[in-house]
Amino acid sequence: MASIKTIQKWIGLIAYPFFVLYPIQKNFAQSQNFSKAYEQVLGLSFEKNRESLTKRHIAGFPYANIYLQNLNDVLELVFTENENQYEALKNKESERLDLLDDLNSDSPYIGFIRAEIKLQWAFVKLKFGHTWAGVWSLRRAYKTIQDNIEEHPEFKLNYKTLGLLHVIFGAVPDHQQWVLSILGLEGNVALGLQEIEEIHKADNLFNTELSLISALIESYLLENHKAALSRLDNDSNEEKSLAEAYITSLILMKSHEAKKSAVILKKALGQNQNNLFLFNYLLGEAQFQGGDYYNAGQNYSAFLAGFQGNGQKKDALMKLAMCYLFLNNDLALFNKTWADAAAMKNSEAEADKNAHKILSAKALPNFDLLKIRFAIDGGFYIYADSLVTAIDLDKIKPYEIFELDYRKARLAHLKGNFDLALTHYYKVISNAESLPETYFVPNSFLQIGYLKLEQGDKEQAKMYFNKVLEFKDHPYKNSLDSKAKIAIEAINASGG
């Protein structure tokens, strides 16, 4: 079961944003009725949509409402994590699949929509802790789209679903791949990205959605942030649905563009009539990284008070404690909130796992180093430089010197000073024994691998990527292992 639960993490990271963005098909999108209904669903007004979609008729497409109603339900569960609503809606998957079975049609869209519904509910089940049911639904989605490809090989949209599944399965670390083999599932990130790209080239109608899918893959799995941003239309003045605004902000945050993300999120929150508190968490993150601790604290508090799920809450509470400390050195409020965060139940979210690592340590962390970390994450490089300069080396512990080297390496790397970055990465890996069970060392190996690859030295790059896989216990093992694995596969595919 532990191996199956690992797959849950990859579904959560990769799958659900794509549900948000992908319209059904060209004929639907060209239908004014469908376009309006689709835009309405992406506006995330769930109850209003539910009533409207029941009444709305989309002429010529008897299954359009089935898809849109399902998408509306899935998005509500993804954005709210409301257990009561999950119980109320969980039977809708089988009801809608039965409706599709009853349709007297050999249209390829029937099999495509069936696979999409199964894929969407697979994520929802995993999100709510129903691990085996979720993985089995994932398998059903895979088999359904394979059947549809066999019956309708000319139907290009099949490869949108198959490509996404290939990416998800391909991202699962090697030591978990046996689970997929038993279930008859195959993955390959490069192949999945290629399949998505082929659809992108074939039909410009889906350019926005497919660009966002590709940007998520480039940013989250390949760490190619330049490529991710080049695919992204992040104009903060352009009108975006709430769903699109959220996904765009996720990509910007991952690509060290928190300032741009904050502009989009603030605008989205002004349009948010349903108190979707994940927006508050993400905006809090952007503000926290830039040192805006007052507004970050306000958004973390709103998220903690209103969000009905468990993910990111431990992380948000820990950072709220730091806001109290950094704003006015309120030690009493800091200590209470820090203790509450430490006592909070952990979740499967990577942010919460990292928070647990910090909170469970015997001593408090070096908060100056944490400020540097978050400033770098957000792309606030001038602020990060000032924080590095302000560090008094005589007042930090010996092992913290190596953490500072890691932060200097990341800062130099992201600013494009690759020689300086390598110098600091080498210092980190040469002192690995002083940094047990941290991600600093394995991520230094990973980043050296990327830099060697950029220099054209595939053999050295592969050696460093393989070193990443040797580390057994650190908060980001699954994600770093997957990135190293994907990089190795790309080198092998290129003849390296």
C-alpha positions as CSV (number, residue, x, y, z in Angstrom):
1,M,0.0,0.0,0.0
2,A,2.9,2.4,0.7
3,S,4.0,2.0,-2.9
4,I,0.5,2.7,-4.2
5,K,0.3,5.8,-2.0
6,T,3.4,7.2,-3.6
7,I,1.5,7.2,-6.9
8,Q,-1.1,9.5,-5.1
9,K,1.5,12.2,-4.8
10,W,2.1,12.2,-8.6
11,I,-1.6,12.4,-9.4
12,G,-1.9,15.3,-7.1
13,L,1.0,17.1,-8.6
14,I,0.4,16.5,-12.2
15,A,-3.1,15.5,-13.0
16,Y,-5.7,17.8,-11.5
17,P,-4.6,21.1,-13.1
18,F,-5.1,19.6,-16.5
19,F,-8.7,18.8,-15.8
20,V,-9.2,22.5,-15.1
21,L,-8.0,23.6,-18.5
22,Y,-8.9,21.2,-21.2
23,P,-12.1,21.7,-23.2
24,I,-13.8,18.7,-24.8
25,Q,-13.6,19.1,-28.5
26,K,-13.6,21.4,-31.5
27,N,-17.3,21.2,-32.2
28,F,-18.1,21.9,-28.6
29,A,-15.8,24.8,-28.4
30,Q,-17.2,26.3,-31.6
31,S,-20.7,26.1,-30.1
32,Q,-21.6,29.3,-28.4
33,N,-23.7,27.5,-25.9
34,F,-20.9,25.2,-25.0
35,S,-18.3,28.0,-24.8
36,K,-20.5,30.0,-22.4
37,A,-21.2,26.9,-20.2
38,Y,-17.5,25.9,-20.2
39,E,-16.4,29.4,-19.2
40,Q,-19.0,29.4,-16.5
41,V,-17.6,26.1,-15.1
42,L,-14.0,27.5,-15.1
43,G,-15.3,30.5,-13.1
44,L,-15.7,28.0,-10.1
45,S,-19.1,29.1,-9.0
46,F,-20.1,25.6,-8.2
47,E,-23.7,25.8,-7.0
48,K,-24.7,28.4,-9.6
49,N,-23.1,26.2,-12.3
50,R,-24.9,23.1,-11.0
51,E,-28.3,24.7,-11.3
52,S,-27.5,26.3,-14.7
53,L,-26.1,23.1,-16.2
54,T,-29.2,21.2,-15.3
55,K,-31.3,23.6,-17.2
56,R,-29.0,24.4,-20.1
57,H,-29.5,22.5,-23.3
58,I,-26.6,22.1,-25.8
59,A,-28.2,21.2,-29.1
60,G,-26.6,18.3,-31.0
61,F,-24.4,17.1,-28.1
62,P,-26.4,15.1,-25.6
63,Y,-23.3,14.3,-23.6
64,A,-21.9,17.8,-23.3
65,N,-23.9,18.4,-20.1
66,I,-22.6,15.1,-18.7
67,Y,-19.0,16.2,-19.1
68,L,-19.6,19.8,-17.8
69,Q,-21.5,18.6,-14.8
70,N,-18.8,16.2,-13.9
71,L,-16.1,18.8,-14.4
72,N,-17.9,21.2,-12.1
73,D,-18.2,18.5,-9.4
74,V,-14.6,17.5,-9.7
75,L,-13.3,21.1,-9.5
76,E,-15.4,21.8,-6.4
77,L,-13.9,18.8,-4.7
78,V,-10.4,19.7,-5.8
79,F,-10.6,23.3,-4.7
80,T,-12.5,22.8,-1.4
81,E,-11.6,19.2,-0.2
82,N,-15.0,19.2,1.5
83,E,-15.6,15.7,2.9
84,N,-19.4,16.2,3.2
85,Q,-19.6,17.3,-0.4
86,Y,-17.5,14.3,-1.5
87,E,-20.0,12.0,0.2
88,A,-22.8,13.7,-1.6
89,L,-21.2,13.6,-5.0
90,K,-19.1,10.4,-5.1
91,N,-21.9,8.3,-6.8
92,K,-22.0,10.8,-9.7
93,E,-19.1,9.1,-11.5
94,S,-21.0,5.8,-12.0
95,E,-24.2,7.6,-12.8
96,R,-22.6,9.5,-15.6
97,L,-20.7,6.6,-17.0
98,D,-24.0,4.7,-17.1
99,L,-25.6,7.6,-19.0
100,L,-22.8,7.4,-21.5
101,D,-23.3,3.6,-21.8
102,D,-26.9,4.2,-22.7
103,L,-26.2,6.6,-25.5
104,N,-26.9,5.1,-29.0
105,S,-23.8,6.4,-30.7
106,D,-20.4,5.2,-32.0
107,S,-18.9,8.6,-31.7
108,P,-15.2,8.6,-30.5
109,Y,-16.1,11.4,-28.1
110,I,-18.0,8.8,-25.9
111,G,-14.9,6.8,-25.1
112,F,-12.8,9.9,-24.7
113,I,-15.2,11.5,-22.2
114,R,-15.5,8.2,-20.4
115,A,-11.7,8.1,-19.9
116,E,-11.6,11.7,-18.8
117,I,-14.3,11.2,-16.2
118,K,-12.5,8.1,-14.8
119,L,-9.2,10.1,-14.8
120,Q,-10.8,13.0,-13.0
121,W,-12.4,10.8,-10.3
122,A,-9.2,8.9,-9.9
123,F,-7.6,12.0,-8.6
124,V,-10.5,12.9,-6.4
125,K,-10.5,9.5,-4.8
126,L,-6.8,9.7,-4.1
127,K,-7.2,13.3,-2.8
128,F,-9.7,12.1,-0.3
129,G,-7.6,9.2,0.9
130,H,-9.3,6.3,-1.0
131,T,-6.0,5.1,-2.4
132,W,-6.7,1.7,-3.9
133,A,-10.0,2.9,-5.5
134,G,-8.2,5.9,-7.0
135,V,-5.4,3.8,-8.5
136,W,-7.9,1.3,-9.9
137,S,-9.9,4.2,-11.5
138,L,-6.6,5.4,-13.0
139,R,-6.1,2.0,-14.5
140,R,-9.7,2.0,-15.8
141,A,-9.1,5.4,-17.5
142,Y,-5.9,4.0,-19.1
143,K,-7.7,1.0,-20.4
144,T,-10.6,3.0,-21.7
145,I,-8.5,5.4,-23.7
146,Q,-6.5,2.5,-25.1
147,D,-9.8,0.9,-26.3
148,N,-10.9,4.1,-27.8
149,I,-7.6,4.4,-29.7
150,E,-8.1,0.9,-31.0
151,E,-11.6,1.7,-32.2
152,H,-10.9,5.2,-33.4
153,P,-7.2,5.5,-34.2
154,E,-7.8,8.6,-36.3
155,F,-9.2,10.5,-33.3
156,K,-6.4,12.8,-32.2
157,L,-7.8,13.8,-28.8
158,N,-7.2,10.3,-27.6
159,Y,-3.6,11.3,-27.2
160,K,-4.4,14.2,-25.0
161,T,-5.6,11.7,-22.3
162,L,-3.0,9.0,-23.1
163,G,-0.2,11.6,-23.2
164,L,-1.2,12.9,-19.8
165,L,-1.3,9.4,-18.3
166,H,2.1,8.7,-19.8
167,V,3.5,11.7,-18.0
168,I,1.9,10.8,-14.7
169,F,3.1,7.2,-14.8
170,G,6.5,8.1,-16.1
171,A,7.1,10.5,-13.2
172,V,6.7,7.7,-10.6
173,P,10.2,6.9,-9.2
174,D,11.9,3.7,-10.4
175,H,11.5,1.9,-7.1
176,Q,7.7,2.3,-7.4
177,Q,7.4,1.3,-11.0
178,W,6.7,-2.4,-10.1
179,V,3.3,-1.3,-8.9
180,L,2.5,0.1,-12.3
181,S,3.8,-3.1,-14.0
182,I,1.5,-5.2,-11.9
183,L,-1.5,-3.0,-13.0
184,G,-0.5,-3.1,-16.6
185,L,0.4,0.6,-16.8
186,E,3.2,2.2,-18.7
187,G,4.7,5.6,-18.4
188,N,7.2,7.8,-20.2
189,V,7.4,11.5,-19.6
190,A,9.1,12.4,-22.9
191,L,6.6,10.3,-24.9
192,G,3.7,11.9,-23.0
193,L,5.0,15.4,-23.7
194,Q,5.5,14.5,-27.3
195,E,1.9,13.3,-27.6
196,I,0.6,16.5,-26.1
197,E,2.8,18.5,-28.4
198,E,1.5,16.8,-31.4
199,I,-2.1,17.8,-30.6
200,H,-0.8,21.3,-29.9
201,K,0.6,21.5,-33.4
202,A,-2.5,19.9,-35.0
203,D,-5.2,22.2,-33.7
204,N,-4.6,25.8,-32.7
205,L,-8.0,25.9,-31.0
206,F,-6.4,24.2,-27.9
207,N,-3.2,26.3,-27.8
208,T,-3.9,28.0,-24.4
209,E,-4.8,24.8,-22.6
210,L,-2.0,22.7,-24.2
211,S,0.5,25.4,-23.5
212,L,-0.4,25.4,-19.8
213,I,-0.1,21.6,-19.7
214,S,3.3,21.7,-21.3
215,A,4.4,24.5,-19.0
216,L,3.4,22.5,-15.9
217,I,5.5,19.5,-17.2
218,E,8.5,21.7,-18.0
219,S,8.4,23.4,-14.6
220,Y,7.4,20.7,-12.2
221,L,9.1,17.7,-13.7
222,L,11.9,18.9,-16.0
223,E,12.9,22.0,-14.0
224,N,13.2,23.8,-17.3
225,H,11.7,27.1,-16.1
226,K,12.8,29.1,-19.1
227,A,10.8,26.8,-21.4
228,A,7.8,26.8,-19.0
229,L,7.7,30.6,-19.0
230,S,8.0,30.8,-22.7
231,R,4.8,28.7,-23.1
232,L,2.9,30.8,-20.6
233,D,0.7,33.8,-21.3
234,N,1.1,35.4,-17.9
235,D,-0.2,38.8,-18.8
236,S,-1.8,40.0,-15.5
237,N,-4.1,42.4,-17.3
238,E,-5.7,39.7,-19.4
239,E,-9.0,38.4,-18.2
240,K,-8.6,34.9,-16.9
241,S,-11.1,32.4,-15.4
242,L,-10.4,31.6,-11.8
243,A,-9.2,28.2,-12.8
244,E,-6.8,29.5,-15.4
245,A,-5.5,32.2,-13.0
246,Y,-4.8,29.5,-10.3
247,I,-2.8,27.2,-12.7
248,T,-0.9,30.2,-14.2
249,S,0.0,31.3,-10.7
250,L,1.2,27.8,-9.8
251,I,3.5,27.7,-12.8
252,L,4.9,31.2,-12.0
253,M,5.5,30.3,-8.4
254,K,7.4,27.1,-9.4
255,S,9.4,29.1,-11.9
256,H,10.5,31.7,-9.3
257,E,8.2,34.5,-10.5
258,A,6.2,35.0,-7.3
259,K,5.8,38.7,-7.8
260,K,3.9,38.1,-11.1
261,S,2.0,35.3,-9.5
262,A,0.8,37.7,-6.7
263,V,-0.6,40.2,-9.2
264,I,-2.7,37.5,-10.8
265,L,-3.8,36.0,-7.5
266,K,-4.9,39.4,-6.1
267,K,-7.0,40.0,-9.1
268,A,-8.5,36.5,-8.9
269,L,-9.4,36.9,-5.2
270,G,-11.3,40.0,-6.1
271,Q,-13.4,37.9,-8.4
272,N,-13.7,35.0,-6.0
273,Q,-17.2,34.8,-4.8
274,N,-17.0,31.3,-3.3
275,N,-14.2,31.7,-0.7
276,L,-11.8,29.4,-2.4
277,F,-9.1,29.5,0.2
278,L,-6.4,27.8,-1.9
279,F,-6.0,31.2,-3.6
280,N,-5.2,32.7,-0.2
281,Y,-2.6,30.1,0.6
282,L,-0.8,30.6,-2.8
283,L,-0.9,34.4,-2.4
284,G,0.4,34.1,1.2
285,E,3.3,32.0,-0.2
286,A,4.2,34.7,-2.8
287,Q,4.0,37.5,-0.2
288,F,6.0,35.5,2.4
289,Q,8.8,34.8,-0.1
290,G,9.1,38.6,-0.8
291,G,9.2,39.5,2.9
292,D,5.6,41.0,3.0
293,Y,4.9,39.2,6.3
294,Y,1.8,41.3,7.3
295,N,-0.2,40.4,4.2
296,A,1.2,36.9,4.1
297,G,-0.1,36.4,7.6
298,Q,-3.5,37.7,6.7
299,N,-3.7,35.2,3.8
300,Y,-2.4,32.3,5.8
301,S,-4.9,33.0,8.5
302,A,-7.8,33.2,6.0
303,F,-6.7,29.9,4.5
304,L,-6.4,28.2,7.9
305,A,-9.7,29.4,9.0
306,G,-11.7,28.5,5.9
307,F,-10.1,25.6,4.1
308,Q,-11.8,22.4,4.7
309,G,-9.1,20.0,3.6
310,N,-5.8,19.1,5.3
311,G,-3.1,19.8,2.7
312,Q,-0.7,22.7,3.3
313,K,-2.2,23.5,6.7
314,K,0.8,22.5,8.7
315,D,3.0,24.5,6.3
316,A,0.7,27.5,6.5
317,L,0.6,27.5,10.3
318,M,4.4,27.2,10.6
319,K,4.8,30.2,8.3
320,L,2.1,32.1,10.2
321,A,4.2,31.6,13.3
322,M,7.2,33.0,11.4
323,C,5.2,36.0,10.3
324,Y,4.5,36.8,14.0
325,L,8.2,36.5,14.7
326,F,9.5,38.5,11.8
327,L,6.9,41.3,12.0
328,N,7.2,42.4,15.6
329,N,9.2,39.7,17.4
330,D,6.0,38.5,19.3
331,L,7.6,35.5,21.0
332,A,4.6,34.5,22.9
333,L,2.4,34.3,19.8
334,F,5.2,32.7,17.8
335,N,5.8,30.0,20.4
336,K,2.1,29.1,20.7
337,T,1.6,29.0,16.9
338,W,4.8,27.1,16.3
339,A,3.8,24.5,18.9
340,D,0.3,24.2,17.3
341,A,1.9,23.6,13.9
342,A,4.2,21.0,15.4
343,A,1.2,19.2,16.9
344,M,-0.9,19.3,13.8
345,K,-1.4,16.1,11.9
346,N,0.9,15.7,8.9
347,S,-0.5,15.4,5.3
348,E,0.8,13.9,2.1
349,A,1.6,17.4,0.7
350,E,5.3,17.9,0.2
351,A,5.1,21.3,1.8
352,D,3.7,19.7,4.9
353,K,6.4,17.1,4.9
354,N,9.1,19.7,4.7
355,A,7.3,21.7,7.5
356,H,7.3,18.6,9.6
357,K,11.0,18.2,9.2
358,I,11.6,21.7,10.4
359,L,9.1,21.6,13.2
360,S,10.2,18.2,14.6
361,A,13.9,19.2,14.9
362,K,15.4,19.4,18.4
363,A,16.3,23.1,17.9
364,L,14.7,26.0,16.1
365,P,16.0,26.6,12.6
366,N,18.2,29.5,11.6
367,F,15.5,31.9,10.5
368,D,17.9,34.1,8.6
369,L,18.7,31.1,6.4
370,L,15.1,30.3,6.0
371,K,14.4,33.9,4.8
372,I,17.1,33.4,2.2
373,R,15.6,30.1,1.1
374,F,12.1,31.6,0.6
375,A,13.3,34.7,-1.1
376,I,15.2,32.6,-3.7
377,D,12.2,30.3,-4.2
378,G,10.1,33.4,-5.1
379,G,12.7,34.9,-7.4
380,F,13.4,37.9,-5.1
381,Y,17.1,37.8,-5.9
382,I,18.0,41.4,-4.8
383,Y,16.3,40.7,-1.4
384,A,18.1,37.4,-1.1
385,D,21.5,39.0,-1.9
386,S,20.9,41.5,0.9
387,L,20.0,38.7,3.3
388,V,23.1,36.7,2.4
389,T,25.3,39.8,2.9
390,A,23.7,40.4,6.3
391,I,24.6,37.0,7.6
392,D,27.3,37.1,10.4
393,L,29.4,34.0,9.8
394,D,30.8,34.1,13.3
395,K,27.3,33.6,14.7
396,I,26.2,30.6,12.7
397,K,26.9,26.9,13.4
398,P,29.4,24.9,11.3
399,Y,26.8,22.8,9.5
400,E,24.9,26.0,8.7
401,I,27.9,27.2,6.8
402,F,27.2,24.4,4.3
403,E,23.5,25.3,4.1
404,L,24.5,28.9,3.3
405,D,26.8,27.5,0.6
406,Y,23.7,25.6,-0.8
407,R,21.7,28.8,-0.8
408,K,24.5,30.7,-2.5
409,A,24.6,28.0,-5.1
410,R,20.9,28.2,-5.8
411,L,21.0,32.0,-6.0
412,A,24.0,32.0,-8.4
413,H,22.4,29.3,-10.5
414,L,19.1,31.1,-10.9
415,K,20.9,34.4,-11.6
416,G,22.8,32.7,-14.4
417,N,26.3,32.7,-12.8
418,F,26.9,29.0,-13.4
419,D,30.6,28.9,-12.5
420,L,29.9,30.4,-9.1
421,A,27.0,28.0,-8.6
422,L,29.1,25.0,-9.3
423,T,31.7,26.2,-6.8
424,H,29.1,26.3,-4.1
425,Y,27.4,23.0,-5.1
426,Y,30.8,21.3,-4.9
427,K,31.3,22.6,-1.4
428,V,27.9,21.2,-0.4
429,I,28.4,17.7,-1.8
430,S,32.0,17.5,-0.4
431,N,30.5,18.0,3.1
432,A,27.6,15.6,2.7
433,E,28.3,14.0,6.1
434,S,27.5,17.3,7.8
435,L,24.1,17.5,6.2
436,P,22.4,14.2,6.9
437,E,18.8,13.7,5.9
438,T,18.5,17.1,4.2
439,Y,17.7,17.7,0.6
440,F,20.6,20.1,0.1
441,V,23.1,17.4,-0.9
442,P,20.8,15.3,-3.3
443,N,19.5,18.5,-4.9
444,S,23.1,19.8,-5.3
445,F,23.9,16.6,-7.2
446,L,20.7,17.1,-9.3
447,Q,21.5,20.7,-10.1
448,I,25.2,19.9,-11.0
449,G,23.7,17.3,-13.4
450,Y,21.6,19.9,-15.1
451,L,24.6,22.3,-15.4
452,K,26.8,19.6,-16.8
453,L,24.0,18.7,-19.3
454,E,23.9,22.3,-20.4
455,Q,27.6,22.2,-20.9
456,G,27.2,19.2,-23.2
457,D,28.8,16.7,-20.8
458,K,26.2,14.0,-20.8
459,E,28.5,11.4,-19.2
460,Q,29.2,13.6,-16.2
461,A,25.5,14.7,-16.0
462,K,24.3,11.1,-15.9
463,M,26.8,10.3,-13.1
464,Y,25.5,13.2,-11.0
465,F,21.8,12.3,-11.7
466,N,22.5,8.7,-10.6
467,K,24.0,10.0,-7.3
468,V,20.6,11.6,-6.5
469,L,19.0,8.2,-6.5
470,E,21.4,6.9,-3.8
471,F,20.0,9.1,-1.0
472,K,17.4,7.3,1.0
473,D,15.8,9.7,3.5
474,H,15.0,13.4,2.8
475,P,11.8,15.4,2.5
476,Y,11.9,15.7,-1.3
477,K,13.0,12.2,-2.2
478,N,10.1,11.3,-4.5
479,S,10.3,14.5,-6.5
480,L,14.1,14.7,-6.8
481,D,14.3,11.0,-7.7
482,S,11.7,11.5,-10.4
483,K,13.5,14.5,-11.9
484,A,16.8,12.6,-11.9
485,K,15.2,9.6,-13.5
486,I,13.5,11.7,-16.2
487,A,16.9,13.4,-17.0
488,I,18.7,10.0,-17.2
489,E,16.0,8.7,-19.6
490,A,16.4,11.8,-21.8
491,I,20.1,11.3,-21.9
492,N,19.7,7.6,-22.8
493,A,17.1,8.4,-25.5
494,S,19.5,10.9,-27.1
495,G,22.3,8.3,-27.3
496,G,24.2,9.6,-24.3
